[in-house]
Amino acid sequence: MATVMVVEDQKTQREMIVALLQREGLQVIEAADGYEAFEMVKGGQIPDLVVMDVVMPRMNGYQLVRQLRSYPQTSKIPVLMCSSKGETFDKHWGLKQGADAYIVKPFEPQDLIGTVRHLLRTARESAHG
């Protein structure tokens, strides 16, 4: 079973994303901001995929994705940014920072699930290929 880390400072948003992923049979770990997420990773909680917000206190999504990419244990983990920042520049910047995909809030549940499944499948194929 794949483990997804959800990094979102808004509690209701985080709970909604967690519930969606759990309904799909995924194991979920949660962090309230980028700093907490990176501390969990350094403590050995290495997920198969990270779903993160961009605008968060202490460490934002752009900073977190750069940290994850520079850390050997997480440098190849797929990252999905989920943000209300929906301008073309925001998407471009998120991908340039190292995210693998970017969806704009509010999103359709099937868009989130489809993107998560695609990223997990691609990561598995590249690990075995």
HELIX and SHEET records of a PDB file:
HELIX    1   1 LYS A   11  ARG A   23  1                                  13    
HELIX    2   2 GLY A   34  LYS A   42  1                                   9    
HELIX    3   3 GLY A   61  SER A   70  1                                  10    
HELIX    4   4 THR A   88  GLN A   97  1                                  10    
HELIX    5   5 PRO A  109  HIS A  128  1                                  20    
SHEET    1   A 5 GLN A  27  ALA A  31  0                                        
SHEET    2   A 5 THR A   3  VAL A   7  1                                        
SHEET    3   A 5 LEU A  49  MET A  52  1                                        
SHEET    4   A 5 VAL A  79  SER A  83  1                                        
SHEET    5   A 5 ALA A 101  VAL A 104  1                                        
END                                                                             
